[in-house]
Amino acid sequence: MDEKSVAHPAHPPTREKRCCDVCGVSSHEKTLVGLKNDRRRNGPKFCLPHHPDSMAGSVRSGSFLGAL
């Protein structure tokens, strides 16, 4: 059997592209994080400004300042 005919990929297959569940930004553009203690492989992913537990969204909207 010829070595060239063997189907061995040079690189492993790439992971599927992930996007923020709110704004749709790609994981290649921004870091995406999941929910705390959610260990599902295909669970929801969010960029930091749209993450439910993120302080960035509340500071930007001003609701954090009203809590002081």
N, C-alpha and C positions, 0 to 999 in steps of 0.2 A: 504494500500500500504506500502510495506517495505521500510524503509529509505535507505537501502543499494542498492536497485534497482533504486533509483532516480539518474539520470545522472547529478549530480552537480560536476563540476571539482573542485579539491582542489585548483588549481591556474588558473588564467585567461590564455587564450592562449598566447603564446609568439609571439612577432612581427616577421615579416619575416626578414631574414638575409639580410643585405645590404652590398654592395661592392663598392669600388671606381670604377668609370666609366673608369679610365685610366689604373690603374695597377691591379685592382681586389682584393686589400687587403680588408679583412673583417672588418666590423664595430666592431667586438669583439677584433680585434688586434689594430686598430688605430681609432682615432676620425674622423668621416666623417662630412663634412659640405656641405650645398647646396649653390646655387647662391644667391646673395643679392637680396632681394625683390621677390624671387621666392617662392611662397607659395603653389605650387603644392605638393600634398602628395607624389607622385611617381616621383618627379623631379630628375634630376641628382645629385649625391653625389660624393664628392671628398675628398681624404685625403689631409692634409694641403700642402705637397710638390707639389701636382698635381692640386691644386685649381687655376683656372684662375686668380683670384685677389690676390693670395698669393705672397709675396715677397720672400719666401723661394726658389721657382723655379728659379727666376731671379738672385738671389744672387749666387746660386749654379752654374748656367751656366755661370756667369760672365757678362751677358748683363747689369746688374745693374751698375757694376763698369765702364763700358764704357760710361754711361750716365752722370757721374760726371764731 
